């Protein structure tokens, strides 16, 4: 891992091609379409997924706080523009569940490397780990990087005393996001908080934006 450098994007942006949607004739899903290149809009949705999304056999799910109806609208718009899908919204206790129902989309999402990573052997939490997919990194594109971070912070970020922060239980993800932020000009501090939940004690790695 090289040294962290502010505004350190070097070289030209790259058009990262994505696989086509698989042909699942038995599924009879003729609505779903997918972008063939990584775009800021796709990166934003992937970022939100890494913060508060999950992959299921029949589709993608995103959780949105009940206080953020504008985020639900944004996810609806992205689902329509990127995939031609109408998002299904279900009101839960304290949050909204936004679902994209499409088996081909699930398989495509995994093929692109957008699924979360499985927990390690000593993992004590309930979920899988977020990460920055290679397809996002390889664009070398400030707009794509910023969109990914925007989605991530929209899903999992918080503000306190005028500072914006974001936390994760994955140290590697924390370091990678810190490097990505620094590359596009945002300096952060990083600390480790001890936290506990219904799934036992664990550490949370917190990034706080200084500007």
C-alpha positions as CSV (number, residue, x, y, z in Angstrom):
1,X,0.0,0.0,0.0
2,X,1.5,3.3,-1.1
3,X,1.6,6.6,0.9
4,X,-1.6,8.6,1.2
5,X,-1.5,11.7,-1.0
6,X,-4.1,14.4,-1.3
7,X,-5.5,15.1,-4.8
8,X,-3.4,12.1,-6.0
9,X,-5.3,10.9,-9.1
10,X,-2.7,10.3,-11.8
11,X,-3.4,9.5,-15.5
12,X,-6.5,9.5,-17.6
13,X,-9.9,8.3,-16.6
14,X,-10.8,4.9,-17.8
15,X,-14.0,3.5,-19.3
16,X,-14.7,0.4,-17.3
17,X,-16.8,-2.1,-19.3
18,X,-19.3,-4.2,-17.5
19,X,-20.7,-7.6,-18.4
20,X,-24.0,-7.9,-20.3
21,X,-27.2,-9.0,-18.5
22,X,-27.4,-12.8,-18.6
23,X,-30.2,-14.4,-20.6
24,X,-32.5,-16.2,-18.2
25,X,-35.3,-17.5,-20.5
26,X,-36.9,-19.4,-17.7
27,X,-37.2,-16.2,-15.6
28,X,-39.2,-14.2,-18.3
29,X,-37.8,-11.0,-17.0
30,X,-37.8,-8.8,-20.1
31,X,-37.8,-5.4,-18.3
32,X,-34.4,-5.3,-16.7
33,X,-31.6,-3.6,-18.5
34,X,-28.1,-2.7,-17.2
35,X,-25.5,-0.1,-18.0
36,X,-22.5,-1.3,-20.0
37,X,-20.0,1.1,-18.3
38,X,-19.4,2.4,-14.8
39,X,-21.1,5.8,-14.5
40,X,-21.4,8.2,-11.5
41,X,-25.0,7.2,-11.1
42,X,-24.2,3.5,-10.9
43,X,-21.3,4.3,-8.5
44,X,-23.7,6.2,-6.3
45,X,-26.1,3.2,-6.0
46,X,-23.2,0.8,-5.4
47,X,-22.0,3.2,-2.6
48,X,-25.4,3.2,-1.0
49,X,-25.5,-0.6,-1.3
50,X,-22.2,-0.9,0.5
51,X,-23.6,1.2,3.3
52,X,-27.1,0.0,3.8
53,X,-28.0,-2.5,1.1
54,X,-28.3,-6.3,0.9
55,X,-28.5,-8.9,-1.9
56,X,-31.2,-11.5,-1.9
57,X,-32.2,-14.4,-4.2
58,X,-34.8,-12.3,-6.0
59,X,-33.4,-8.8,-5.9
60,X,-31.6,-5.9,-4.1
61,X,-32.8,-4.2,-0.9
62,X,-31.9,-0.8,0.5
63,X,-32.9,0.5,3.9
64,X,-33.6,4.2,4.3
65,X,-34.4,6.0,7.5
66,X,-38.0,7.2,7.7
67,X,-36.7,10.8,8.0
68,X,-35.2,10.6,4.5
69,X,-38.0,10.5,2.0
70,X,-35.7,12.3,-0.5
71,X,-33.3,9.4,-0.4
72,X,-36.2,7.0,-1.3
73,X,-37.0,9.2,-4.2
74,X,-33.3,9.2,-5.3
75,X,-33.2,5.4,-5.2
76,X,-36.4,5.2,-7.2
77,X,-34.9,7.4,-9.8
78,X,-31.6,5.5,-10.0
79,X,-33.5,2.2,-10.3
80,X,-35.5,3.5,-13.2
81,X,-32.6,5.2,-15.0
82,X,-30.1,2.5,-14.6
83,X,-32.2,-0.7,-14.8
84,X,-35.6,0.3,-16.1
85,X,-37.2,-1.0,-12.9
86,X,-39.9,0.3,-10.6
87,X,-38.6,0.2,-7.0
88,X,-41.0,-1.3,-4.5
89,X,-41.2,0.6,-1.2
90,X,-42.4,-1.0,2.0
91,X,-42.7,1.0,5.3
92,X,-41.2,-0.7,8.3
93,X,-40.7,0.4,11.9
94,X,-38.5,3.5,11.6
95,X,-37.3,2.9,8.1
96,X,-38.4,2.3,4.5
97,X,-37.3,-0.8,2.6
98,X,-36.6,-0.1,-1.1
99,X,-36.5,-3.3,-3.2
100,X,-35.5,-3.9,-6.8
101,X,-37.1,-7.2,-7.8
102,X,-35.1,-8.9,-10.6
103,X,-33.2,-12.2,-10.6
104,X,-31.0,-11.3,-13.6
105,X,-30.0,-8.1,-11.8
106,X,-28.8,-10.1,-8.8
107,X,-26.6,-12.3,-11.0
108,X,-25.3,-9.3,-12.9
109,X,-24.6,-7.4,-9.6
110,X,-22.5,-10.4,-8.4
111,X,-20.8,-10.7,-11.8
112,X,-19.7,-7.1,-11.6
113,X,-18.1,-7.6,-8.2
114,X,-20.7,-5.4,-6.4
115,X,-21.8,-7.9,-3.8
116,X,-20.5,-7.5,-0.2
117,X,-17.6,-9.7,1.0
118,X,-18.2,-12.7,3.3
119,X,-17.3,-12.3,6.9
120,X,-13.9,-13.5,8.0
121,X,-13.5,-16.6,10.1
122,X,-13.3,-14.6,13.4
123,X,-16.1,-12.2,12.4
124,X,-18.6,-11.6,15.2
125,X,-21.1,-9.3,13.5
126,X,-24.2,-10.2,11.6
127,X,-23.5,-8.8,8.2
128,X,-21.1,-9.0,5.3
129,X,-18.5,-6.4,4.7
130,X,-18.7,-3.5,2.3
131,X,-15.7,-2.7,0.0
132,X,-14.8,-0.5,-2.9
133,X,-15.3,-2.7,-6.0
134,X,-12.4,-2.9,-8.5
135,X,-14.8,-1.7,-11.3
136,X,-15.2,1.6,-9.4
137,X,-11.5,1.9,-8.6
138,X,-10.3,1.2,-12.1
139,X,-12.2,4.2,-13.6
140,X,-9.6,6.6,-12.1
141,X,-12.4,9.1,-12.3
142,X,-13.0,11.7,-9.7
143,X,-16.7,12.0,-10.5
144,X,-17.2,8.3,-10.1
145,X,-15.2,8.2,-6.8
146,X,-17.2,11.2,-5.4
147,X,-20.5,9.5,-6.4
148,X,-19.6,6.3,-4.7
149,X,-18.6,8.1,-1.5
150,X,-21.8,10.2,-1.7
151,X,-23.9,7.1,-1.8
152,X,-21.9,5.5,1.0
153,X,-22.2,8.5,3.3
154,X,-25.9,9.0,2.5
155,X,-26.5,5.4,3.7
156,X,-24.2,5.2,6.7
157,X,-22.9,8.7,7.5
158,X,-23.8,11.0,10.3
159,X,-23.2,14.6,11.4
160,X,-22.3,15.8,14.9
161,X,-21.1,19.3,16.0
162,X,-20.8,20.3,12.4
163,X,-18.6,17.4,11.4
164,X,-19.5,14.6,9.0
165,X,-18.4,11.1,9.9
166,X,-18.8,7.6,8.6
167,X,-18.1,4.3,10.3
168,X,-17.7,0.6,9.5
169,X,-16.7,-2.6,11.3
170,X,-14.2,-3.4,8.5
171,X,-10.7,-1.9,9.0
172,X,-9.8,-2.6,5.4
173,X,-12.9,-0.9,4.1
174,X,-12.2,2.1,6.4
175,X,-8.6,2.5,5.1
176,X,-9.7,2.1,1.5
177,X,-12.4,4.8,1.8
178,X,-9.9,7.1,3.6
179,X,-7.5,6.7,0.7
180,X,-10.3,7.3,-1.9
181,X,-11.4,10.5,-0.1
182,X,-7.8,11.7,0.1
183,X,-7.3,11.1,-3.6
184,X,-10.2,13.5,-4.4
185,X,-9.1,16.1,-1.9
186,X,-10.9,15.3,1.3
187,X,-8.8,14.9,4.5
188,X,-10.1,12.7,7.3
189,X,-9.1,11.6,10.7
190,X,-9.6,7.9,11.7
191,X,-10.3,6.5,15.1
192,X,-11.5,3.2,16.6
193,X,-14.6,3.0,18.8
194,X,-15.5,0.0,20.9
195,X,-19.1,-0.8,20.4
196,X,-21.4,-3.6,21.3
197,X,-24.7,-4.8,19.9
198,X,-27.0,-7.8,20.1
199,X,-24.3,-9.8,18.2
200,X,-21.6,-9.1,20.7
201,X,-18.7,-6.6,21.1
202,X,-16.9,-5.3,18.1
203,X,-14.8,-2.4,16.9
204,X,-16.0,0.4,14.6
205,X,-13.6,2.4,12.5
206,X,-14.7,6.0,12.3
207,X,-13.7,8.5,9.6
208,X,-14.4,12.1,10.2
209,X,-14.1,14.8,7.5
210,X,-12.0,17.8,8.5
211,X,-13.2,20.1,5.7
